Amino acid sequence: MSRTRYVAAMLPHNASDNLVRTALLICEDCGMDDRFTIGIDLMLRGLDSYLRAPTGPAPGADTAL
């Protein structure tokens, strides 16, 4: 029940029922700490790849952060 309350608290108060159901289905059984760790790992790998690229970003790539 605490996971349901936690997920519901992250959603806007005017969220549609479909959005709430979807959020609960996606987030209810997942370990948020594990998801965070995976996300950080992916960001660091992307940054490492970007910094190792011999020519930098592709021409025309949006580099604004």
Backbone hydrogen bonds, N-H to C=O, Kabsch-Sander energy under -0.5 kcal/mol:
donor,donor_aa,acceptor,acceptor_aa,energy
5,R,1,M,-2.1
6,Y,2,S,-2.4
7,V,3,R,-2.7
8,A,4,T,-2.6
9,A,5,R,-2.1
10,M,6,Y,-0.9
10,M,7,V,-0.8
11,L,7,V,-0.7
11,L,8,A,-0.8
15,A,12,P,-1.7
20,V,16,S,-2.2
21,R,17,D,-2.6
22,T,18,N,-2.5
23,A,19,L,-2.7
24,L,20,V,-2.4
25,L,21,R,-2.3
26,I,22,T,-2.4
27,C,23,A,-2.8
28,E,24,L,-2.0
30,C,27,C,-0.6
32,M,30,C,-0.8
35,R,31,G,-2.3
36,F,32,M,-2.4
37,T,33,D,-2.3
38,I,34,D,-2.4
39,G,35,R,-2.4
40,I,36,F,-2.6
41,D,37,T,-2.4
42,L,38,I,-2.5
43,M,39,G,-2.2
44,L,40,I,-2.5
45,R,41,D,-2.4
46,G,42,L,-2.2
47,L,43,M,-2.4
48,D,44,L,-2.6
49,S,45,R,-2.5
50,Y,46,G,-2.3
51,L,47,L,-2.6
52,R,48,D,-1.8
53,A,49,S,-0.9
53,A,50,Y,-0.6
56,G,53,A,-0.6
61,A,58,A,-2.3
63,T,61,A,-0.8
